[in-house]
Amino acid sequence: MRGLWLRGRAGPVRDRVLAGLGALHPRKLHPFTSDEALMGGMDLSATLATGEMHRHAGLLDHAGCLMLTMAERCPPGLAVRLGQALDNAARPSLIALDEAAEEGEGLPNALADRLGLFLDIDGFAWSDSTDIALNPGLIASAQVRLRQIAPGDALARLTRVAAELAIPSMRAPLLALACARAHAAWRGGSAIEEQDLQVAVALVMAHKALAFPENAPEPDDTPPPEPPQDQPDQDRDRDQSALDIPDEMLIEAARTALPPGLLAQLQAARAARQAASANSGAGAKRKSMRRGRPMPSRAGKPGSGARVDVIATLRQAAPWQKMRRAMMPGRVADRLLLMPSDIRIKRYQEQTDRVLIFVVDASGSAALARLAEAKGAVELMLAEAYSSRDHVALVTFRGHRAELSLPPTRSLVQTKRRLAGLPGGGATPLAHALEVALATAEQARRHGMTPTLAMLTDGRGNIALDGSANRAQATLDATRLAKIIAAKAIPALVIDTSLRPKPQLAELSAQMGATMIALPRADARSLSSTLSAALGG
């Protein structure tokens, strides 16, 4: 069954579960385990000492069990490598500890799809649990019985249940079949029975479900007719084995296996992982020579800020020492022979800070009905930005011009003060607001930050860039600036705060390459939740 997805925050209940699993003697790894520690590599000291190539084994080279801590933070690369290892029956199994402290966190798909067992312990209190002791004798006898348990028609039934639950993975019924066989062997049975299938569906399929049938027919409680008295015993036994519980009971077992709200959380985590690559809520990643998270070294020359990775250079040179000494007999035998191609340069990956640039319409058309809601939404978003340590900038526009009311800052108090004192009324200089927002975004990029625009407006621009009250020219100016924002690949979100969504604003959003959301009856909290979802925050 490949392993266990254990979902639950750190606490005494999880400690009790892990103490029981300690009998498996799992070897721990963390989300940032290197490839060398995972898959093995060259033993540098032995290679340099003997002149012969020596390797050391990695964690995946040993049979047994691995335990991945902080699995919700597992990067995609490590998840793929572990997933490939789990596809190999000779490799170890995996216990993934998913703390999932925040909504949208969860196990990467490469692991969630392969780990057969799932258990959520957040709903358990200490009084609901007991000490867990694994009996090696019972396990050994169950392993012997497992070889004798045939699948029968269980795989076909589990496949139908997976289709009813809208599970797209073909691994799910196979893992559920393995679970049903294991449960039958554990309880001392010689064949798969209904209770084994129900346990398998609850442990393997329930958390993978994307939907539950709402109108599943009620199971028929009418007892089956008695077989004729003159029917042979063999036929009676065969008919009795055919009286299986309908598949709807297996679907109900999946439904009851999940605590209330857990399925929605898991689905939200799936959606968040799918959107994470395009909209992570954090700044952009970029390569650096000086600081950040270490990356694999590359061949290169020192200088211009690049630093030599001494260990990687030695690893590159060590396997060639015997050959090089044979080719250059005049060299000192105990000296390390390096070539320019051996030199490896250190690389790092750093993540830039993100700045959320709020562009708030304070004109008369927006101020009458929407400014209060917009202020409330921005205040709620400010709290979320503060918790994730994002920078925040505030651009407001009314009358004949827009202004940068607050440069990028992390000061929550200062931003709220500026926002609370924001007056309303006057014309709508939308074009100038786009110009100021664009300038603020470009300046943020020059300072190494990743800008994101969040504009709240009803889109009724009527002031051109030259300050004239010319609606046609104002539209042309706004269109030109929107195209510049799209060309510079600045991510943006536009929320139409008017009571009736305007097609002109939708067209402007398309030209800007922005996400357009119309919220004609939104309050502050719904605006905030929409901003959080759209910006990945």
N, C-alpha and C positions, 0 to 999 in steps of 0.2 A: 504493500500500500504506500510505499515510498516515504511516508513520514506523517507528521502531525503538525497542523496549523493550530497553535495554542494562542487564543486571543484573550488578553486580560492584562490589566495593569499590575504593576508590582505590588505585592502585599502578602499577607500571611497565607491566603488561600493558594495563590500561585506558588509560594514557597513550599506549601505542602504537596502540591502536584509535582513540582520539580524534584522534591525529595524522593517521591515514589519513582520518578523516571531516572533517578540517580543510579538505580541498579543496572541501567543500560550503559553506564560509564560514557556518556557523550563527551566528545571533544568540542570545545567552544570555539566559535569564530564570530567576528564582528562585521558590520556592514562594509568596513574599509579594509578587509583582509586582502593582502597583496596576492597577485597571481602566483608568485613563487611559493608563498606559504600554502596556497590552496592546491596547486598542481605539482609542486616540487620544482627543483632547479639544480643548478650546478653547486656542488660543495666547493666553495672557493678555496678555503684553507687546505683541504686535502688535494685539490687539483694543483695548487701552487707548490705544495710540498713534494709531491710525487712526480709532477710533470705529466700525469695521466688524467684523463677526464673522469671525474667522480661526480655523482649526483646524489641528492638527498630526496627522500620521499616527501610528498605533500599530504595535506589532510585527506584529499580524495583518494589517495593510494591505499588507505587502510580501510578494512571492513569495520562495520560497527555503526555508530550513530554520531551525527554531528548536531550541534545545537547553535542556531543562529540567533544571537541576541539583537534587540532593536530591529527586528525584521522589517518593520514598516519603513525604515530608512534605507533599506537595501537598494543600492544603485542598480540600474538596468544591466550593466555589464556583469556584475557578480550574480545577479538573478539568472541570467542566461547560462552562465558557466555551471551554476548549481543545478539548473534545470537539465542541462545536458548530462550531468553526472547522474541525476536521478533516473534518467532514461536507461541507464546501464544497470542491469540487475546486480552486477558484481560490485557496484559502488555503494557507499554507505547511505543509510536513510537519514532524514533530516527532521529535526524539531525546530520549528520557526516560532519564536516568541514575539508576538505582535502586540505591542502595548497600545497602539492606536489612541494616543492621548487626545487627538483633535479629529473632528469630523472631516472625512475625505481621505484620511490616512488608511493604509492597509497594505496587505502583502502584494508584491508585484505579481502580475498575471503569470509570468513564467514559472513561479513557484506555486501560486494558488491553484493553478490548473493541474499540477502534478502531485501535490500532497493529498493523499487519500482522506485522511481523518481531519475533522475540524471540531474544535471545542472552544466555546466561549464561557469563561468562568467569571465574568464581571458581575453576573447576577447572583453569585453564590456568597453567602456569609460564612464566617468561620464555623458557626454552629451547624451549618448544612454539610460540612465536609468531615471526613475522617482520614486517618493516616492510610497511605497506600503502600502495600507490600506486594511485590511481584514474586510469585512462587516459581522458581526455576524448574521444579519438577513438573508442575502443571503445564508450563510453557513447552517443555520438551515432549510431553505426551501429546499435547495438542498439535505440535509440529508433525508428529508421526501420523496422527489421524488426518491432518490436512491433505496429505498426499492421496488419500483414499476417497476424498469427497469430490464427486463429479459435479460440474456446473448445471447439468440438466437444461431446463428451459429458463433458468434464472436470468441469463444474459438477455434473452429476448424481452422478458418482462421489465427488466431494469432499463433497457433501451427505450421501451415505450414510456416508462415513467419519466425518463430524462427528456423525451420529446414533449410530454405534457407540461413539464416544468420549464420549458424553453431553455434548456441547458445546451449551449452550442458545442461544448467540448465532447469529443468522442472518447476521451479518457474517462469521463465520469462513470458510465456504466461498467467499464472494465475494472475501475478501482472499487466500485460498489460490489461487483461480483467477488473480487478478492476479499473484501470486508465480510461479505456474507459467508464465504467459505471459511474464513478465519473464525468468525463467531460460532459457526456450527461446530468446528473442531474444538473451540474453547469450551463450549458447554457439554462436550462429550458425544455429540451426535455423529451420525454416519452419512447424513445427507442434508442438503439445504432445506430448511422449512420456512414458514411464513415469518416467524419471529426473527430469523436471521436476515431476511429481506428487509423487514421494517427497521432493524437496527442499522443495516447498511445504508438505506435511504436517508435515515436521520443523521448519520455521521458523515456521509460522503456527499450526498446530493443536495441536502436542504439549503446549505449556504451558497451553493452555485446557482440556485434557481433565479430566473429572471422574472417569472410570473407564476402565479398559482391559479388553476382553473376555479373560477368563481361559482360556476353552476354545475359542479360535479354532482352526479346523482347520488342519492343517499344509498348506502349499502343495504341490501335486502337481508333482513333478519329472519326471513322465513326459513325454517330448517329444511334441508334437502330431503327428498323422499327416501324412504328406506328401500334398499335393494330387495329384489325378490328372494324368498327364502331358499328357493332351489338354485340360486346363482352360486357358482363355485366360489370358494374362498379367495382364489387368485383374482377373479374378476371383481369381487367385492373390495379387495385391497386396492386394486387399480382405480376403481371408481372413487374410493375414499380419498386417494392421493390427488385426484383431479378436482376435489372440492376446495379449491384455493380461494383465499380472500380476493375480491376484485382489486384491480390496480388502484382504484380510488382510495383504498385504505392505505396503500403505500404513499400516495400523494398526501394524505392526511397525516401520516407519520412524519413526512418532511415538514409540513406546516407546523405541527405541534413541537417539533424539535427546536425551533428558533424562538428566542425570547422576543417579546413585542418590540418592534422598531429595529431589530438587528438587520433584517433583510434590507430595509431602506438604507441603513448605514453602509452595508457592504456594497449595495448598488451605487451609492454616492461615492464610495471609495473607488469603484471601478471607473466611474465617469471622471473623477478627479485625476486618476492616473492617466487616462486617455488624453485629457487636456493639458497634462503637466508639461509635455514636451513643447507645446506651442505657447503656453501661457502659465508660467510657473509661479507667478506671484512674487518672485524674487528677481534680482537683476540678471543681466546676461552674463554668461560664462565666457571667459577669454583666457588665452594663454599668456603666461608671464615667465620671465626669467629669474624673478627675484623672490616672489612670495606667492602664497596660496597653497592649495592641496597638491602634493607631489603627483606628477604624471610620469609615465615611462620615459626614460632618457632616450635621446636620439643622437645619431652620429653628427658631429660638427666640430668646429674649431673654437677655442676659447677666445674671448675678447668681445668688445661691444656689450658688456654687461653679462655675457654668458659665463656660467661657472661649470667647471669640470665635475662630473659625477665620478669620483675616484673608484668607488666600489663597482659601478657598472663598467668602467674602463678596465679594471682588473678582470672582471668576469669575461669581457670580450677578448682580452689578450691571453688569459690563462690556458685555454685549450691548445693554443698554437706554439707554446714555448718549446716543446720537444722538437717540433719541425723546424722552428727558427734557429735553434742551437745547432741542428744538423746542417743547416744551410750556411750558418756563420760560425764556423768552428773557432775563429779567433776571439770570439766574445768571452767575457768572464762567465763561468758556468752558473754562478749564484746570482747573477743579475737578471732582472726581469726585462725582457726584450719587448719594447712597445713600438707600434707602428702608428702613423697618423690616423689610419682607419679605425684604430682601437678606441680613440677618444670619444667619450660620450658626454653630452651636455645635459645639465639638469633642466627640467621643465616643470612648471607649476600651472595650476589652473585656479584662477581667482574669480570670485563671483562679485560683480559690481553691485553697488547699492541701487535700489529703485527709488524713483521720485514720482509720486502721483501728483499731477498738475490738474487741480480742479479749476474748471472754467465755468463760473457761475453767472447766469443771466440775472441781473438785478434791475432790468428795465421795467417800465410801467406795465407792459403786457404780461410779464412774468411775475412781477412783484405782487399784483393784486391777489392771485390765487395760489401761486406755486413757490414763492420765495421762502415762505416759512417751512414748507416740506423739504425744499432743497437744502436749507440751512441744517435742518435736523438730520437729513441723510449724510451730509458732509461731516457733521459732528460724530455720527456713529462710525463712519468710515475712518475718521481721524483716530478714534480709539483703537480700531483694528490695525491701522497702519502703525500706530505707536507700539502695539504689542509685537508686530513683526519687524520693528525698527526701520520702517520705510521713511524716506523723506517726503514731505508734503509741501506743495506750493499752491498758492491761491491767486487766481486771476479773476477779477470781477469786471463787468462791463455794464455801463448805463450811460445815458446822456449821449455825449458825442465822442467818448473815448473809453478805452479799456485800460486797466492798470494792473500791475503786478502788486497786489495787496500784500502778499507775503512771499518772499523768496524761499527756495527750498530750505526746510528746517525740520527738525525732529521735535520741536517744542510744541507740545499739545496745548499748553495753556495759552501761548501767544497766538496760535492759530485760532483757537476758539474765541479769543478776545477780538481778533480782527473780524471774524465771521459774525459775531454777535452785533458788532457796530456797523454792519453793512447796510446802508440805506437802499431804498427801492424807489423806482420811478424814473421817467424820462424815456428817451429814444433807445434804440437797440443797435449799437455799433458792433455787429457780429463780426464783420471783416477785421476790424481792429483787434477784437478779442482773439481771433485766429492768429493774427500777426504777433501779438504779444505772447500767446501760448507757444507758437513756433520758436520765437526767439528764446523763451525760457527753456524749451526742450533742447535746443541746440547748445545753449550754455551749459546745461546739465550734462550733456554728452561730452563736452570739452573737459568737464571736471570728472569724467570717468563714471558717471551714473547712467542708468537706463531709464529714460523718461516714458511715461504713459499718460495720455490725456484722457480726462473724464469731463465731458462737457454736459452741463444741464441747462437747457434752453428750450424755448418754444419756436425758435428759428425765424422770427419775424425781423430780420435785419433790414434796417432802413437808413443807415448812415454809412456813406462811403468812406474810404480811407482818407480822402482829402477833407473830411469833416462836413461835406455837403449832405443835405437831406435828399438824397437821390436813390430811390429804392432800386432802380435798374442797375446803376453803377455799383451800389452796395452788393447786389447779387453777383455781379461779375467779379468784384474784388474778392468776395468770400469764396467763389468757385476756384479762382486762381490760387489762393492760399491753401484751400483744401487739397488741390492737386499737388502742391509742393509738399504738404505734410505726408501724402501718400507716397510721393517719390522718395522722400527721406526715410520711409519705412518706420515711422513713429506710430506705435500702436495707439489706438484711440477708441473711445466709447462715447456715443452720443445718446443721451436720454431726452426724448421729446416730452417736456413737462406740460404741454398745452392740453386743454380739455378735449380738443379734437386734433388728432395727429395730422401734421401737415406734410403733403407729398414733397414740398420743396426741401424740407429738412431731410427727408429720406434720400432725396437725390444728392444733397450736399454730403451726407454721410457716406454714400456710395463713392463719391468722388474722393473723399478723404480716406477711403479704405477702412472705415470705422465700423464697429458693431452698432447697429441702430436698434434701440429699444423704445417702444412707445408705452408710456405708463400714464394714461389719462386720469386714473383715479388712485394714484399711488400715494401712500403716506410715507413718512420719513423712514420707517423701518423696512418697508418693502423696497424703497429706493436703495437703501443701504445693502440689503441682501442681493439685489440685482447687480449693483456695482461690484460686490464681492465675488459673485459667480462669474461675471463677465471679465473681470480683471485678474481672476485667479488668486484672490487674496484670502 
